[in-house]
Amino acid sequence: MANDVQSHLGGWLPIRRAGVMVVLDVGGPHLPRIVYWGRDLGDLDADQYRLLAVEPYTTAAPTNYPDVPLTLSPSRAQGWDGWPGLTGHRDGFASQPLFTLAEVSLGAAPDGDLLRYAGVDDLAGLRLDGELELTVDGVLRHRQTLTNVAADAAYTVDDLLTVLPVPSRAMEVLDYTGRWANEAQPQRRTLDQGTWLREQRRGRTGPDSPLLLSIGTPGFTHREGEVWGIHLGWSADQRYLAQRLNDGYALVGAGEILAAGEVILAPGEALTTPWAYGVFSDRGLDGASARLHAMLRRRPGHVTSPRPIVVNTWEAVYFDQSFPRLAALADAAAEVGAERFVLDDGWFGSRRDDTRGLGDWYVSDEVWPDGLGPLADHVRSRGMDFGLWFEPEMVNPDSDLARAHPDWVIGTDGRMPPSARHQQVLDVSHPQAYAYLRDRMSDLIAQYQIGYLKWDHNRDVADPVHRGGPRAGRPALREQTLAVYRLMDELRTRHPGLEIESCSSGGSRVDYGVLAHTDRVWASDCIDPLERVGIVAGISTLLPFELIGAHVGSRRSHTTGRQQDLPLRLAVATFGHAGIESDLTSLSSEELGQFKQWVAFVKSVRPLVHSGEVVRIDRPEDPGTVLYGVVSADGREGLFNLVRLRSGVGYETAPLRLGGVRPSLRYHVTRVPLPGEDASVHGLHPRTGVDGVVVAGTLLRDAGLPAPSLRPEQAAMFHLRAVDGEEQ
């Protein structure tokens, strides 16, 4: 197989999937290199592939011309002057690896076409095995395994990254940043010569995660332009970069950040990197998202049943828990049509506020003298499943657990890391700590027939060092992260059907690493709809709506203090895995009826929202508004939301140009009435005539419909259905 691949078209190997083409040079003696990654070019011959591989260098500077500029693990030893693939050493020696291609094969994988390769460096005593897969969705996945094959010396790994070339015409970088309660905010810049470097050194992905670092043609938007992006499937320290060199090369890269001495490979030991996900789109960011979402939806265990309407207790009761209060909330939840009831923080140990009790995973006798059984039974009797909040990776110093096992707290022995939210980090990789968490959580899941865990992580990891256990004094973060993944998997294996939500003080752990072990993410602790519109727009670059928790909060926002009418809150929460966070027991019968109407509507459209393609419409002509939605895979149905964030400078609202529709179809467009809407202030523009009209797809896409004239902090929702049998 290796010889067949290397002899293919003179060593040029094309791989094609879903309109994406990757051309590799596998002729050796160097590691494979990508000479083209982008739109499918069709069938080419060896001479044309050779043209693709012409280096950006010119012979005007022959002394600077390397033999192999950019392989899948470029090195200074081969003349590469950009970011190296591998950095490491043997006590200061063997610091410049140079791999020679030893094996290469191409075969079918469950997800697509998989290129396996291996390089060896006999002088350094290293072997590098790689997997490069082009999935059926056109996503390029890459990971590497470095093995120390020396007989008698350890090798310290400092850095092992994926670097992928992009064309020189990719000039603008877009990624995301943010803070607690305002995650996933886009930022954009021109990539001149140099390196745009983003690092997360928080011990978790972070509210300022780049999410998808994209580099594209100038002016690319959500719907237009060429884009190349990279995402790292890892939930701890991580590095993203985009780089342009003075020789014409440009690249994107991503990899785990390793602490000094964190990975020291003894003879025969190996390190495998997290998967890095590369994605190309010739139709803007939405095209990249469509590929990534399709890949996620095919993963084993991806949620396929209708996502249940959730009622979470946190903003309804906070720490004020009792059976009468929670039973009344469950009754109200059932009345409006909720299907899942999640008991949040405060049910265990001495946890009456956030200063104590964290880590003592025993039901509080003070709050729940009869245990959680009566509440769980009551919830199930009302037709809902029962979920429970945990924060397994954290501990309050004021807890029985911390007092009994101070050596389970992460940090250098002899000192304590700075406190955050009165918490320290529990060393989940400590064998005894892991067993304690597994057994306590598993016993509670079994005892109360818990079907859903809200898994929180409310602080960064400071001083990530093992305080005790078999690796005391050594860096802890990589082992901590892998132990958390393993704990999640073991609980799901022990309890088939268990779902887990990744929550990390909101959206601080949103990545494909944790998502391989969970079923949705909590996008942000902020559910103010004006903020959520932007947060979900960013996170939906990476995740489809069914994986993003979207709840309706109280009239006054918990995080911003703003007050918003119910129709806006309902409209924004429709686009995601919908739920309710407000205190339903405090509402009037009329307001409960409005929630009930909304829940019924969400249930009717969730098959579309949770399977369709995300559409985000750029509106530079009307920046006070946002327009987004979802369109079914066949293009025959769509749901869109127009939100006015603030007043515009003119009286008119820009037309509704709706992407994702099929130009050959005609659509029946209706305005969705939002419960609680006041017709006197939510009325349609007198010239719009948009409700109930049948229009051509070309008109919707290119000209647009007249938009309703909304006041600030109002929304209008539109439902599209193709008219059967009618085409232009």
Buried (B, 14 or more C-beta within 10 A) or exposed (E): EBEEBBEBBBBBBBBBBBBBBBBBBBBBEBBBBBBBBBEBBEEBEEEBBBEBBEBBBEEEEEEEBBEBBBBBBBBBBBEBBBBBBBBBBBEEEBBBBBBEBBBBBBEEBEBBBBBBBBBBBEEBBBBBBBBBBBBBBBBBBBBBBBBBBBEEBEBBBBBBBBBBBBBEEBBBBBBBBBEBBBBBBBEEEEBEEEBBEBEBBBBBBBBBBBBBBBBBBEEBBBBBBBBBBBBBBBBBBBBBBBBBBEBEBBBBBBBBBBBEEBBBBEBEEEBEBBBBBBBBBBBBBBBBBBBBBBBBBEEEEBBEEEBBBBBBBBBBBBBEBEBEBBBBBBBBBBBBBBBBBBBBBBBBBBBBEBBBBBBBBBBBEEBBEEBBEBBBEBBBEBEBBBBBBBBBBBBBBBBBBBEEBBBBBBBBBEEBBEEBEBBBBBBBBBEEBBEBBBEBBBEBBEEBEBBBBBBBBBBBBBBBBBBBBEBBEBBBBBBBBBBBBBBBEBBBEEBEEBBBBBBBBBBBBBBBBBBBBBBBBBBBBBBBBBBBBBBBBBBBBBBBBBBBBBBBBBBEBBBBEEEBBBBBBBBBBBBBBBBBBBBBBEBEEEBBBBBBBBBEBBBEBBEBBBBBBBBBBBBEEBEBBBBBBBBBEEBBBBBBBBBBBEEBEEEEBBBBBBBBBBBEBBBBBBBBBBBBBEEEEBEBBEEBEBBEBEBBBBBBBEEBBBBBBBEBBBBBBBBBBBEEEEEE
